[in-house]
């Protein structure tokens, strides 16, 4: 009886060690793949314009026009009024100005389809997948090649594919339901 318990304990410890080692190996390999959570990109319905930044600039600028008791206060007021526009000027680039592969200026566009949503960064000569999110109950698969990207959503025999191709032409996005 004692011998059987020792064998069972040894088997349990060996199995636990093997499962732990296998999980660690798979986790290490899978940590840098397409299964990482997609990055969120803010999408706006209207493009940002420089007028939004200039609208904020007039409020601090009237300070230099106001009378000041000393001439040294005026340069400090001018310096303080110059700082807010400088801070407001370098916000994150608009989606239309974000960079795609190889420094290609791109335009981030979302494609909501049956089964999920796909977001591409479309440049003039290439494209990049920003995110692909399946709807509840749908499965998703992504294929990336040098001149095309395919995202397929599947559920109960239904299949919806979004293709982005750019082989010798600007990126073109097409959807197919099968």
Secondary structure as UniProt FT lines:
FT   HELIX           2..30
FT   TURN            31..32
FT   TURN            34..35
FT   HELIX           50..65
FT   HELIX           71..89
FT   HELIX           95..97
FT   HELIX           101..103
FT   STRAND          107..113
FT   TURN            114..115
FT   STRAND          116..122
FT   STRAND          127..134
FT   TURN            136..137
FT   STRAND          139..145
FT   TURN            146..147
FT   STRAND          148..155
FT   TURN            156..157
FT   STRAND          158..165
FT   STRAND          172..177
//
